[in-house]
Amino acid sequence: MRSAHLAIGVLVLAAMALTVSGLAAAVNDTLSPGEVLTKQINVDEGDWIDYSWDSSADLTFVLRDPNNVVRETSISSSDWGLYTALMDGTYTLTWTNTQTTDVTIDYEATRVPLGGGEGLFEDIWQSILIAVVIIAIIIVVIIVLVVYVLAKDKKPAAPQYAPPPMQAVPMGPAPTNCPTCGVPLDPAGAFCQKCGARIR
């Protein structure tokens, strides 16, 4: 039972981690002088926009809302932020190379669903429900297998053949004269006293 609880906990944590991260992965890019890198994220009001980057030189970063209003800006070679969306729609993130040389950048930008639509808590409950259903199926399969094995082990044993008990055959009265030579016999003897023939 303890291992089942541990499995449930691991599944729930994994589901939460995947939901929150949005399966974001760092993207590598190189910006030539004056080049602009653009990333667009569609969010619901109340969602977070999680972004970060590391670059070989300073870049100008701007985050604009669906109305093209600047909401965040910075000039840095390394930064991160968590912006709460004030409205539904597509937000635009840009990094501009104002340097005279190429600049390499590793960046991540993803939606963290906390607002309307398929929010984080709805996603978590769906993940928990899926995990519970999977675990319930596994438990049912294990119970069926255990019952099958126990039933198989308790099959009645094949009946053992036992021979009928030996019955004593009554012996007739001992002869009084030797059947070979006719001499009278000793009632307690097993052989004839004269010819030696076996009497009993």
Helices and strands as residue ranges (DSSP letters): H 2-21, E 27-31, E 36-43, E 48-64, E 70-84, E 89-96, E 103-112, H 120-153
